[in-house]
Amino acid sequence: MSIAACIFRSLLAIMNGGKCNQVRILEKSTLKEMLQPVVEIDNGQGLCWHQIKFEALWGHSGGDPGVATYMFFNPRTRIGVITFQNNHNGDLFSVVRKLYAVADDL
């Protein structure tokens, strides 16, 4: 299984209450902790996940020089966006915003 498939299945489970393909991979209590702000700075910070003000998306991001990955979703609309980018310059989150807007219009 590829990294992309693993990340997709992780987001699918989070969006589906901890289950992926009817198999529980996250306990409901863990999921609740992940998506509940525990640190208030600029964003709500949960357990490894943070909330951003754009559309109240929850997600996680990471990267190394030259690459960036974003995985965000809206719990209300159940729209999720995952990007893998081989550029680490500029406003990379703009890609997430644009993809989310397209999906929201469908």
PyRosetta script that sets phi, psi and omega in degrees:
from pyrosetta import init, pose_from_sequence

init()
pose = pose_from_sequence("MSIAACIFRSLLAIMNGGKCNQVRILEKSTLKEMLQPVVEIDNGQGLCWHQIKFEALWGHSGGDPGVATYMFFNPRTRIGVITFQNNHNGDLFSVVRKLYAVADDL")
pose.set_psi(1, 138.2)
pose.set_omega(1, -178.4)
pose.set_phi(2, -80.1)
pose.set_psi(2, 165.0)
pose.set_omega(2, 175.6)
pose.set_phi(3, -61.4)
pose.set_psi(3, -41.0)
pose.set_omega(3, 179.5)
pose.set_phi(4, -59.8)
pose.set_psi(4, -43.3)
pose.set_omega(4, 179.5)
pose.set_phi(5, -65.3)
pose.set_psi(5, -39.0)
pose.set_omega(5, 178.3)
pose.set_phi(6, -63.8)
pose.set_psi(6, -44.3)
pose.set_omega(6, 179.9)
pose.set_phi(7, -65.6)
pose.set_psi(7, -41.6)
pose.set_omega(7, 177.9)
pose.set_phi(8, -59.7)
pose.set_psi(8, -46.7)
pose.set_omega(8, -179.0)
pose.set_phi(9, -65.4)
pose.set_psi(9, -35.1)
pose.set_omega(9, 177.1)
pose.set_phi(10, -63.4)
pose.set_psi(10, -47.7)
pose.set_omega(10, 179.7)
pose.set_phi(11, -64.9)
pose.set_psi(11, -40.5)
pose.set_omega(11, 178.2)
pose.set_phi(12, -58.9)
pose.set_psi(12, -43.7)
pose.set_omega(12, 178.8)
pose.set_phi(13, -64.2)
pose.set_psi(13, -41.5)
pose.set_omega(13, 179.9)
pose.set_phi(14, -64.7)
pose.set_psi(14, -40.2)
pose.set_omega(14, 179.6)
pose.set_phi(15, -71.8)
pose.set_psi(15, -21.4)
pose.set_omega(15, -177.4)
pose.set_phi(16, -108.9)
pose.set_psi(16, 34.2)
pose.set_omega(16, 174.0)
pose.set_phi(17, 69.7)
pose.set_psi(17, 23.0)
pose.set_omega(17, 177.2)
pose.set_phi(18, 102.0)
pose.set_psi(18, 0.7)
pose.set_omega(18, -178.9)
pose.set_phi(19, -114.5)
pose.set_psi(19, 143.6)
pose.set_omega(19, 173.1)
pose.set_phi(20, -128.3)
pose.set_psi(20, 122.1)
pose.set_omega(20, -177.1)
pose.set_phi(21, 53.8)
pose.set_psi(21, 43.7)
pose.set_omega(21, 178.0)
pose.set_phi(22, 66.8)
pose.set_psi(22, 10.8)
pose.set_omega(22, 178.3)
pose.set_phi(23, -108.9)
pose.set_psi(23, 124.5)
pose.set_omega(23, 179.5)
pose.set_phi(24, -74.1)
pose.set_psi(24, 121.8)
pose.set_omega(24, 175.7)
pose.set_phi(25, -116.2)
pose.set_psi(25, -11.5)
pose.set_omega(25, 175.5)
pose.set_phi(26, -135.0)
pose.set_psi(26, 133.5)
pose.set_omega(26, 174.5)
pose.set_phi(27, -68.8)
pose.set_psi(27, 148.8)
pose.set_omega(27, 179.3)
pose.set_phi(28, -58.5)
pose.set_psi(28, -36.9)
pose.set_omega(28, -179.8)
pose.set_phi(29, -66.2)
pose.set_psi(29, -36.5)
pose.set_omega(29, 177.4)
pose.set_phi(30, -67.4)
pose.set_psi(30, -44.5)
pose.set_omega(30, 179.5)
pose.set_phi(31, -61.1)
pose.set_psi(31, -42.2)
pose.set_omega(31, 178.6)
pose.set_phi(32, -60.7)
pose.set_psi(32, -42.2)
pose.set_omega(32, 178.7)
pose.set_phi(33, -65.9)
pose.set_psi(33, -38.9)
pose.set_omega(33, -179.6)
pose.set_phi(34, -62.2)
pose.set_psi(34, -35.2)
pose.set_omega(34, -172.6)
pose.set_phi(35, -108.1)
pose.set_psi(35, 26.3)
pose.set_omega(35, 177.1)
pose.set_phi(36, -123.0)
pose.set_psi(36, 122.5)
pose.set_omega(36, 179.8)
pose.set_phi(37, -58.3)
pose.set_psi(37, 129.3)
pose.set_omega(37, 175.9)
pose.set_phi(38, -117.7)
pose.set_psi(38, -16.7)
pose.set_omega(38, 177.0)
pose.set_phi(39, -133.0)
pose.set_psi(39, 123.8)
pose.set_omega(39, 178.5)
pose.set_phi(40, -104.2)
pose.set_psi(40, 111.0)
pose.set_omega(40, 173.2)
pose.set_phi(41, -123.5)
pose.set_psi(41, -108.5)
pose.set_omega(41, 171.5)
pose.set_phi(42, -88.5)
pose.set_psi(42, -32.6)
pose.set_omega(42, -178.2)
pose.set_phi(43, -123.0)
pose.set_psi(43, 159.2)
pose.set_omega(43, 172.5)
pose.set_phi(44, -75.1)
pose.set_psi(44, 125.7)
pose.set_omega(44, -179.8)
pose.set_phi(45, -109.1)
pose.set_psi(45, 117.6)
pose.set_omega(45, 175.6)
pose.set_phi(46, -99.8)
pose.set_psi(46, -158.8)
pose.set_omega(46, 178.6)
pose.set_phi(47, -79.0)
pose.set_psi(47, 97.6)
pose.set_omega(47, -179.2)
pose.set_phi(48, 71.4)
pose.set_psi(48, -6.4)
pose.set_omega(48, -179.6)
pose.set_phi(49, -120.7)
pose.set_psi(49, 152.9)
pose.set_omega(49, 176.2)
pose.set_phi(50, -135.7)
pose.set_psi(50, 155.7)
pose.set_omega(50, -179.3)
pose.set_phi(51, -103.6)
pose.set_psi(51, 136.7)
pose.set_omega(51, 176.5)
pose.set_phi(52, -113.0)
pose.set_psi(52, 155.2)
pose.set_omega(52, -175.2)
pose.set_phi(53, -69.2)
pose.set_psi(53, -27.5)
pose.set_omega(53, 179.3)
pose.set_phi(54, -64.2)
pose.set_psi(54, 109.5)
pose.set_omega(54, 178.4)
pose.set_phi(55, 57.5)
pose.set_psi(55, 18.1)
pose.set_omega(55, 180.0)
pose.set_phi(56, 54.3)
pose.set_psi(56, 43.2)
pose.set_omega(56, -179.3)
pose.set_phi(57, -79.1)
pose.set_psi(57, 141.9)
pose.set_omega(57, 171.5)
pose.set_phi(58, -107.1)
pose.set_psi(58, 142.9)
pose.set_omega(58, 178.0)
pose.set_phi(59, -178.0)
pose.set_psi(59, -167.4)
pose.set_omega(59, -177.7)
pose.set_phi(60, -145.7)
pose.set_psi(60, 144.9)
pose.set_omega(60, 178.3)
pose.set_phi(61, -140.3)
pose.set_psi(61, 162.9)
pose.set_omega(61, 178.8)
pose.set_phi(62, -169.5)
pose.set_psi(62, 172.3)
pose.set_omega(62, 179.5)
pose.set_phi(63, 177.8)
pose.set_psi(63, 173.6)
pose.set_omega(63, 174.2)
pose.set_phi(64, -135.4)
pose.set_psi(64, 170.0)
pose.set_omega(64, 178.7)
pose.set_phi(65, -52.5)
pose.set_psi(65, 120.5)
pose.set_omega(65, 177.8)
pose.set_phi(66, 94.4)
pose.set_psi(66, -8.9)
pose.set_omega(66, 179.8)
pose.set_phi(67, -140.1)
pose.set_psi(67, 153.0)
pose.set_omega(67, 176.8)
pose.set_phi(68, -150.1)
pose.set_psi(68, 144.1)
pose.set_omega(68, 177.7)
pose.set_phi(69, -130.2)
pose.set_psi(69, 135.2)
pose.set_omega(69, 177.2)
pose.set_phi(70, -128.3)
pose.set_psi(70, 139.2)
pose.set_omega(70, 177.1)
pose.set_phi(71, -141.4)
pose.set_psi(71, 106.9)
pose.set_omega(71, -176.7)
pose.set_phi(72, -136.1)
pose.set_psi(72, 152.6)
pose.set_omega(72, 175.9)
pose.set_phi(73, -150.9)
pose.set_psi(73, 160.7)
pose.set_omega(73, 177.1)
pose.set_phi(74, -106.8)
pose.set_psi(74, 115.2)
pose.set_omega(74, -178.9)
pose.set_phi(75, -61.5)
pose.set_psi(75, -29.5)
pose.set_omega(75, -178.6)
pose.set_phi(76, -73.4)
pose.set_psi(76, -48.7)
pose.set_omega(76, -176.9)
pose.set_phi(77, -89.0)
pose.set_psi(77, -17.0)
pose.set_omega(77, -176.6)
pose.set_phi(78, 61.4)
pose.set_psi(78, 32.1)
pose.set_omega(78, 173.8)
pose.set_phi(79, -98.8)
pose.set_psi(79, 129.4)
pose.set_omega(79, 179.1)
pose.set_phi(80, -123.6)
pose.set_psi(80, 151.0)
pose.set_omega(80, 179.6)
pose.set_phi(81, -134.4)
pose.set_psi(81, 132.1)
pose.set_omega(81, 175.0)
pose.set_phi(82, -126.7)
pose.set_psi(82, 130.6)
pose.set_omega(82, 175.6)
pose.set_phi(83, -129.0)
pose.set_psi(83, 145.2)
pose.set_omega(83, 171.2)
pose.set_phi(84, -122.5)
pose.set_psi(84, 118.7)
pose.set_omega(84, -174.4)
pose.set_phi(85, -125.8)
pose.set_psi(85, 136.0)
pose.set_omega(85, 179.6)
pose.set_phi(86, -100.7)
pose.set_psi(86, 39.3)
pose.set_omega(86, 176.6)
pose.set_phi(87, -143.4)
pose.set_psi(87, 136.4)
pose.set_omega(87, -177.6)
pose.set_phi(88, -120.7)
pose.set_psi(88, 27.9)
pose.set_omega(88, -178.9)
pose.set_phi(89, -119.5)
pose.set_psi(89, 145.6)
pose.set_omega(89, 175.0)
pose.set_phi(90, 82.2)
pose.set_psi(90, -163.6)
pose.set_omega(90, -177.1)
pose.set_phi(91, -87.8)
pose.set_psi(91, 81.6)
pose.set_omega(91, -178.4)
pose.set_phi(92, -68.8)
pose.set_psi(92, -26.7)
pose.set_omega(92, -179.9)
pose.set_phi(93, -68.6)
pose.set_psi(93, -16.9)
pose.set_omega(93, 177.3)
pose.set_phi(94, -59.9)
pose.set_psi(94, -30.5)
pose.set_omega(94, 177.0)
pose.set_phi(95, -64.2)
pose.set_psi(95, -42.8)
pose.set_omega(95, 178.1)
pose.set_phi(96, -62.2)
pose.set_psi(96, -45.9)
pose.set_omega(96, 179.6)
pose.set_phi(97, -58.6)
pose.set_psi(97, -45.7)
pose.set_omega(97, -178.3)
pose.set_phi(98, -66.5)
pose.set_psi(98, -43.7)
pose.set_omega(98, 178.7)
pose.set_phi(99, -63.6)
pose.set_psi(99, -40.9)
pose.set_omega(99, 178.8)
pose.set_phi(100, -62.0)
pose.set_psi(100, -44.1)
pose.set_omega(100, -179.3)
pose.set_phi(101, -61.1)
pose.set_psi(101, -41.8)
pose.set_omega(101, 178.3)
pose.set_phi(102, -63.4)
pose.set_psi(102, -47.0)
pose.set_omega(102, -179.4)
pose.set_phi(103, -63.9)
pose.set_psi(103, -37.4)
pose.set_omega(103, -179.4)
pose.set_phi(104, -67.4)
pose.set_psi(104, -26.8)
pose.set_omega(104, 179.2)
pose.set_phi(105, -81.9)
pose.set_psi(105, -12.4)
pose.set_omega(105, -177.8)
pose.set_phi(106, -70.7)
pose.dump_pdb("model.pdb")
